[in-house]
Every structure is written in C-alpha cells, then in structure tokens.
Amino acid sequence: MINSLVTNNWITITFIIMIGLLVVVNYFFEKRFLSFRKLFHTKQYFVEYISITNVFHPFNVILLVFQVFCFAILVLKLLLYFNYELPENQLLVFLKIVLGILVFYLFRYFLGKVFAVIFKLMKEQSGLSFVKLSELSKIALLIFPFLVLFHYFEFQNGVLFIVLAIYTSILLVVKYVIILVQNQKLIFSRLFYFILYLCILEILPLMLVFKTVIK
C-alpha cells in the first residue's frame, strides 16, 4: 500500500515535504527567515548574514534542499510539456534530476573553492557562493506556489506554464548578471580567474548535468 501511495502520489508527498522544510526553517530560524523573505525588496539580509555564515549552515542547507526539489519539478514538468519520452515511473526521473542538480551544485562549489585557494580569493568566493545560494532560494520560494497551482489545476493549454518557465529563466539570468555587476571590481581585477570561473564552474557543469539528465 505504501509503495502504491508513493508511486501514484509522489509529487504530492514532495510538495508536503517542501512545505515541511519551510515550516522547520521558519520555526528554528524565525528571525533569519523573516529577513530572508525581505530579499524580494531589500538586500538587508546580505548585510546581516554574509559575514557570519557559510553555505553549509543548517538554514542554507534546508533552503538548498527546497530549491533543488523546486527546480527539479520545474524541469520535469517542462520535459512532460514538450512530450519528451520519459519512463513510466516519473519518480525515478525526478530523483535523477534532483541528483543531477545536487552534483552540479556540489561540483561547482568545491571546484570554486580550489580556484579561490589558488587565486587567494577565499573570502570573495565564500561571499559569492552565499549570495548565489540565497538568490536561487528566493526564486524557488517565488515560483513554488505556481508549481503547486499548475500541478493540481488543469489548463486547456500550457501557455501559463511556459510563461512561468520563461519568467524563471529570466529571473535566473537577471540575478546572475546583477551578481556579476555587483562584483565587477573583483571580476576585472582578476579577469583570468573570472574566465575560468565562468567556463569551468558555470557552463561546463551545466552542460554535463543537462547531458546526463537527457540521457
């Protein structure tokens, strides 16, 4: 019975887990979560926490799991919308996407640490990782209600879902550009580091993950 429940309603269980993650983070880190939610209109959160935390702080780890689930569901829904040939067991596909995103994040993070040590930019790299993680979590928190809405309510066409996917992509690109602009002094003073960072830590892992998921 449990296996049947998981097989048929795994996405509902996933949504419940995600809501549970938000409840946990709000319960144990209420003040910080409140500050984090204000990221939608102020950057005070970065001012308060960028110098006293790391990406493996429990608060960040919980939000990381939340955003990975969120983006994995979005990718799965896109594959389904474009009629990509998927196995009957979509849960396995979802878990594969989750694993791919996690591998991408971890590979990029630890390789970034190696470059930071080589170029003596540990503090800057830690700050950049924290900012990117926080911005991605903010975007995940923003699109989560829409993912739930599109899953449980059928629309005659997929226009609204495609709009959500495009909107999410634009948000990701815009936030990334903003991060680069805000760190332009570091970028232009360490141009060689930036080129390596962009090619090896951002583009290459993304291509590898995309290739793995598609296969």
C-alpha positions as semicolon CSV with decimal commas, in nm:
position;residue;x (nm);y (nm);z (nm)
1;M;0,000;0,000;0,000
2;I;0,282;0,239;0,089
3;N;0,461;0,159;-0,237
4;S;0,140;0,227;-0,428
5;L;0,091;0,555;-0,245
6;V;0,445;0,671;-0,323
7;T;0,418;0,561;-0,687
8;N;0,089;0,737;-0,754
9;N;0,117;1,043;-0,531
10;W;0,489;1,105;-0,502
11;I;0,466;1,464;-0,621
12;T;0,204;1,543;-0,354
13;I;0,434;1,390;-0,094
14;T;0,719;1,602;-0,234
15;F;0,511;1,918;-0,204
16;I;0,428;1,827;0,157
17;I;0,798;1,772;0,231
18;M;0,882;2,109;0,078
19;I;0,618;2,285;0,287
20;G;0,755;2,100;0,589
21;L;1,102;2,233;0,513
22;L;0,968;2,588;0,515
23;V;0,787;2,524;0,844
24;V;1,107;2,387;1,000
25;V;1,325;2,674;0,881
26;N;1,067;2,927;1,000
27;Y;1,040;2,757;1,340
28;F;1,411;2,726;1,415
29;F;1,533;3,038;1,233
30;E;1,231;3,266;1,252
31;K;1,420;3,597;1,260
32;R;1,657;3,497;0,981
33;F;1,378;3,358;0,762
34;L;1,187;3,682;0,802
35;S;1,495;3,874;0,693
36;F;1,543;3,633;0,402
37;R;1,187;3,686;0,277
38;K;1,257;4,058;0,263
39;L;1,511;3,987;-0,011
40;F;1,226;4,049;-0,253
41;H;1,255;4,422;-0,185
42;T;1,573;4,481;0,018
43;K;1,928;4,344;0,042
44;Q;1,949;4,387;0,419
45;Y;1,967;4,009;0,459
46;F;2,308;4,003;0,291
47;V;2,432;4,283;0,513
48;E;2,324;4,095;0,825
49;Y;2,440;3,741;0,743
50;I;2,702;3,731;0,468
51;S;2,992;3,774;0,710
52;I;2,872;3,539;0,984
53;T;2,754;3,231;0,799
54;N;2,861;2,970;0,544
55;V;2,677;2,776;0,276
56;F;2,661;2,466;0,498
57;H;2,476;2,642;0,777
58;P;2,154;2,446;0,855
59;F;1,944;2,738;0,734
60;N;2,116;2,733;0,395
61;V;2,109;2,353;0,368
62;I;1,733;2,338;0,427
63;L;1,669;2,607;0,166
64;L;1,908;2,429;-0,071
65;V;1,701;2,109;-0,049
66;F;1,386;2,314;-0,104
67;Q;1,521;2,486;-0,415
68;V;1,660;2,162;-0,561
69;F;1,317;1,998;-0,531
70;C;1,153;2,306;-0,676
71;F;1,378;2,331;-0,982
72;A;1,365;1,953;-1,035
73;I;0,984;1,962;-1,051
74;L;1,001;2,254;-1,295
75;V;1,242;2,064;-1,522
76;L;1,026;1,751;-1,508
77;K;0,713;1,947;-1,596
78;L;0,894;2,105;-1,892
79;L;1,001;1,764;-2,019
80;L;0,642;1,643;-1,993
81;Y;0,504;1,952;-2,160
82;F;0,733;1,911;-2,460
83;N;0,635;1,542;-2,481
84;Y;0,985;1,422;-2,409
85;E;0,992;1,041;-2,399
86;L;1,013;0,952;-2,030
87;P;0,994;0,621;-1,841
88;E;0,657;0,533;-1,694
89;N;0,792;0,582;-1,342
90;Q;0,830;0,959;-1,328
91;L;0,954;0,943;-0,969
92;L;1,280;0,788;-1,089
93;V;1,319;1,066;-1,345
94;F;1,257;1,325;-1,074
95;L;1,517;1,167;-0,845
96;K;1,762;1,159;-1,133
97;I;1,708;1,531;-1,195
98;V;1,747;1,603;-0,822
99;L;2,074;1,409;-0,819
100;G;2,194;1,592;-1,128
101;I;2,123;1,935;-0,975
102;L;2,292;1,838;-0,647
103;V;2,600;1,710;-0,829
104;F;2,611;2,033;-1,028
105;Y;2,589;2,247;-0,714
106;L;2,850;2,049;-0,518
107;F;3,090;2,019;-0,809
108;R;3,068;2,391;-0,876
109;Y;3,111;2,479;-0,508
110;F;3,415;2,263;-0,436
111;L;3,586;2,347;-0,764
112;G;3,524;2,714;-0,683
113;K;3,700;2,659;-0,352
114;V;4,001;2,516;-0,535
115;F;4,020;2,821;-0,761
116;A;3,971;3,051;-0,464
117;V;4,269;2,893;-0,286
118;I;4,485;2,918;-0,598
119;F;4,399;3,285;-0,656
120;K;4,378;3,370;-0,284
121;L;4,013;3,476;-0,300
122;M;3,862;3,262;-0,025
123;K;3,659;3,542;0,133
124;E;3,526;3,665;-0,200
125;Q;3,438;3,314;-0,316
126;S;3,252;3,235;0,007
127;G;3,053;3,556;-0,021
128;L;2,970;3,492;-0,385
129;S;2,854;3,136;-0,311
130;F;2,634;3,262;-0,026
131;V;2,476;3,531;-0,244
132;K;2,404;3,289;-0,532
133;L;2,257;3,029;-0,299
134;S;2,032;3,287;-0,136
135;E;1,914;3,433;-0,466
136;L;1,831;3,089;-0,606
137;S;1,639;3,003;-0,289
138;K;1,447;3,326;-0,322
139;I;1,348;3,242;-0,680
140;A;1,246;2,890;-0,574
141;L;1,028;3,035;-0,297
142;L;0,868;3,266;-0,552
143;I;0,777;3,000;-0,811
144;F;0,677;2,724;-0,566
145;P;0,309;2,832;-0,531
146;F;0,277;2,839;-0,911
147;L;0,417;2,487;-0,944
148;V;0,155;2,364;-0,698
149;L;-0,117;2,554;-0,884
150;F;-0,020;2,418;-1,226
151;H;0,003;2,063;-1,095
152;Y;-0,343;2,045;-0,939
153;F;-0,537;2,260;-1,185
154;E;-0,556;2,160;-1,550
155;F;-0,534;2,433;-1,810
156;Q;-0,658;2,396;-2,165
157;N;-0,316;2,496;-2,292
158;G;0,029;2,522;-2,144
159;V;0,076;2,892;-2,212
160;L;0,071;2,990;-1,843
161;F;0,320;2,720;-1,751
162;I;0,555;2,822;-2,033
163;V;0,525;3,183;-1,914
164;L;0,631;3,063;-1,568
165;A;0,927;2,872;-1,712
166;I;1,038;3,173;-1,919
167;Y;0,988;3,405;-1,623
168;T;1,200;3,178;-1,403
169;S;1,474;3,165;-1,667
170;I;1,474;3,544;-1,699
171;L;1,494;3,578;-1,321
172;L;1,792;3,342;-1,307
173;V;1,975;3,528;-1,584
174;V;1,897;3,873;-1,443
175;K;2,002;3,774;-1,091
176;Y;2,324;3,626;-1,224
177;V;2,403;3,944;-1,420
178;I;2,328;4,155;-1,111
179;I;2,567;3,942;-0,906
180;L;2,837;3,989;-1,169
181;V;2,780;4,365;-1,179
182;Q;2,793;4,389;-0,801
183;N;3,127;4,205;-0,807
184;Q;3,270;4,384;-1,109
185;K;3,576;4,509;-0,919
186;L;3,668;4,152;-0,834
187;I;3,594;4,038;-1,190
188;F;3,806;4,296;-1,370
189;S;4,090;4,280;-1,121
190;R;4,103;3,901;-1,160
191;L;3,991;3,862;-1,521
192;F;4,168;3,530;-1,575
193;Y;4,001;3,391;-1,262
194;F;3,664;3,514;-1,384
195;I;3,703;3,347;-1,725
196;L;3,795;3,016;-1,558
197;Y;3,509;3,057;-1,312
198;L;3,254;3,125;-1,583
199;C;3,365;2,846;-1,820
200;I;3,455;2,569;-1,576
201;L;3,227;2,637;-1,278
202;E;2,914;2,760;-1,454
203;I;2,896;2,646;-1,816
204;L;3,078;2,310;-1,813
205;P;2,894;2,156;-1,511
206;L;2,559;2,273;-1,652
207;M;2,632;2,107;-1,986
208;L;2,736;1,783;-1,817
209;V;2,424;1,774;-1,597
210;F;2,197;1,855;-1,891
211;K;2,355;1,576;-2,098
212;T;2,319;1,330;-1,809
213;V;1,953;1,417;-1,742
214;I;1,858;1,398;-2,109
215;K;2,014;1,055;-2,143
